[in-house]
Amino acid sequence: MKEDELISKARDGSMQAFGEIVDIYSPVVRKFAFQLGNRYEEIDDITQEVFVRVYRFLDQFSQAKFTTWLYKITLNVTRDFSRKQKRQLSKVLKFKKEPKPAAVLVEEKLLRNEEDKLLHFCIQKLDEKYRIPIILFYFHGKKYEEIGDILGLSLANVKTRLLRGKENLKKMLADAEKREGKFHG
């Protein structure tokens, strides 16, 4: 079944059609949410909230491209989740004098080799205005126009942010390699 048919049937109340939408697009949402810097153990909650919002607002969807809308929702859910986490952390830290050390994160297992870990780490260090266009362009194959639609930016701004993001990323990677060389050389 085509995307527009699934959306139409889901709008009309078909849970089977909505289930197919979830099945088709949840890998994209999960990947994007992880690349935005969320911890592996948060991805299920974020993905679930994305599809709750998709279900809730499906009747308001009017864009030509469903995935553009889905990326916007994922970005908003991630931002909301991050703000909520920060508020909870500040409440916890008010009552605890010494925070417990963080557990080893599962995403370490997902990143297969040192270059992947380094690239992921450097991408996460980029300012959000550069990080998100880089992720959308290089890891999700989005065109400049789609990135502009997702982020509400002009084509010129998308190109500028990609260029500056690449420059910053190259610099970070070069600096990291120099530091590594000092330890291994």
N, C-alpha and C positions, 0 to 999 in steps of 0.2 A: 504494500500500500504506500502511496506517495505521502510525503510530509504534509502537504496541505489537506489531504483527505483525512489523515490521522488527527490533525488539529481540529478540523471541522467536526469529526465524530466525537472527539474529546470534549469540545465545546457543547455538543448536544447531550453530553452526559455519559458517553461510553467509557467505562472504566477500563475495558480491554484496550481501547485506542490509547488512552492515557498511559496505561501500563507499557504499551509498545514505545511511546515517546520516552518514558523513563528508561526503558531497556536500551534504546538506541543512543540516547544522549547522556546517560549517567557517566560513561567512561570519559567523555569530553569534560564534563563538569568536574569530575574527580581530578583529572590531570591538571586542569586550569587552577583549581583551588589549591592543589599541592604546590604548583609553580608560583602561586601568589605568596607563598611563604607559610602556609598553614602546616601544622604538624600532622603527621600521618593519622594519629588517633582522633583528630578533629574532622577529618575529611568526610566520614560517614554522616556526622551531624550536619555539616555544611551542605552536603549533597541533598540530604533529606529536606532541609529548609529551602533550598533552591526549588525543589520540585513541589513543595507545599505552596510556595509563592507562584510558581508557574500555574498550578491548578487553580489557585485562588484568582489569578488575574488573567487567565487564558481568554476570557471574553473581551478583555481590553487589548489583546494583542492585535496590532494592525500593521506591523511593519512587513516589508517584503521578505525579509530574511529572518527566520525563526532563530537561527543560531546567534545572530547579532543580539537579539533580545535576551537569549539565554546567557550569553557572556555578560551582558549588563547586570542581569539578576545575580549571577555568580559573584561578580565583583562587588555588588552592593551587600550581599549576604556576608561575604568575607570581611568587608569593612565593618559591618554591624557586629559580626562575631568578634573581631579584633577589639573593638571598643568595649564590648561586654566583658571580654577577658581582662582587659586593662582595669576596668572598674572593679571586677572581682578580686584581682591581684592586689589592688591598692587597699581594698577592705581587709584582705587576709594579712597584708604586711602591717597594717595598723595594729593588729592584735598579736602579732608574732614578732619577737625581737630578732630572731634568726631564722630566715627561710631555709627550708630543707633543700639539699642539693638536687638539681634536676636529674631525672632518670635518663639513661641512654635512650635516645630517640630511635624509633623503628625505621625512620627514613634512611638512616645510615645503611640499612640492609638493602634498601631500594636502589641506592646509588651504587652502581656496579664497580666502578674503579675510581682511582684518585682524581683523574681528570674530570669525571662527572661530578664528583664531590666538590672539587674546586670551582668548576663552572657554576654549579647550583649555588654554592656559597657566595660567589661574586655577584651573581644575578640578584640574590636576596639582599645584598648590600647596596644595590643601585637604588636611587631615589625612585619612589613609586611612579613618577611621571615618565621615567625612562624604562623602568622594569616591565610595566604592563605592556607597552607597545612591543618591546623586544620579545616577550613571551608569546604574544599574539601572532607576531610576524614569523618568528623562527620556529616556534614549537607547535603552533596551531595553523600555520599556513594562511593566515588572514591577509587580505590585500589592504593597501593603504586606506581605501575608501571604507572598508568594513571596520578597520581599527578606528577611523574617524567617527563612524556611526556609534560604535560601542562606547567610545570615550567622550563623544561630543566635541570633537576637535576638527579643525579644518585640515585639509590635505597637506598644506604647508607645515602646520604644527606637527602632524604625524611624522612627516619626513624629517623634520628638525629633531624631534625627540628620538627617533630611531638612530639618526646619525650621531647625536650626542651620547645616546645610550651605548652605542657600539664603541665610541671613543673611550668612554669611561670604563666600559667592561674590558677593553683591550689593555688599558692602563692598569686596572686592578689585577688582571691575569698576569701581566708582565711583572708587576711588583711582587705578586705571590710567588712567581717562579724564581725571582731574584732571591727572595727570602729562603725558599726551599733550597736553592743552590748553596747558600751560606751554610745550611745545616747538613747538606749531603756532600758538599764539595770539599 
